[in-house]
Amino acid sequence: MTVASFSSIQKSSGPVRRPLILGVGGTFRENSNSERALDLALAAAAGMGAEVVRFGAGKLGLPLYNPHEVHRSPESEELVGLLDRCDSAIFSSPSYHGTVSGTVKNAIDYAEDLVERGASYLQDKAIGCIGCGSGWQGAVGALNTLRSIAHALRAWPTPMGVAINTSQPMFAADGRCLDARLADQLQLVGRQVATFAWVRHNFMESTITETGDISAICQAK
């Protein structure tokens, strides 16, 4: 059996649509720690040729998710469309009382609308997870919750997940990460998500166009 390398997938002949990676996270405040961490991970994914879109501050003030509400706000429709089209995603949340913020959780809850589009949530997609908190307990709690959510959405959390203790400054005013080790971890999340997105995208565009299910790969001989 021949396994394609990342470079051969990315540089395959013919016109190639870049995989889409959606970043969801941050707070209502621009340039929050969780948003800056998300930006760093997304930049690493973009560096691997992926198209990246951030759904963060300025858009997270969505109506409280109500599955029985027929009409959706324009921002809610945009988010659901991005969740549907993306090949992988990165979730980044601040910690509120030991878990993810209600704002980020509410945004993720809109994945329920994917069922009406015939999708099984985020099945077969990779999710990079980042948790931020003013202390390790909150940061790790947010990270673990995001990883559990990814599993519940039938997605695959990437091997690397990042918990960020923001009790000390982690980012400069211009967005630069002040901790080299943390920067490496966040970039690794972005690269892992991008690598999986390229592989998934390649198979969805070619090998499993007819089945629409990446599980067919596992049955190939």
Secondary structure, DSSP 8 states (H G I E B T S, - for coil): -----HHHHHT-SS-----EEEEEE--SSTT-HHHHHHHHHHHHHHTTT-EEEEE-TTT-------TT-----HHHHHHHHHHHH-SEEEEEEEEETTEE-HHHHHHHHGGGGGGGGT--TTTT-EEEEEEEESSHHHHHHHHHHHHHHHHHTT-EE-S--EEEETTS--B-TTS-BS-HHHHHHHHHHHHHHHHHHHHHHHHHHTTTTTT--THHHHH--
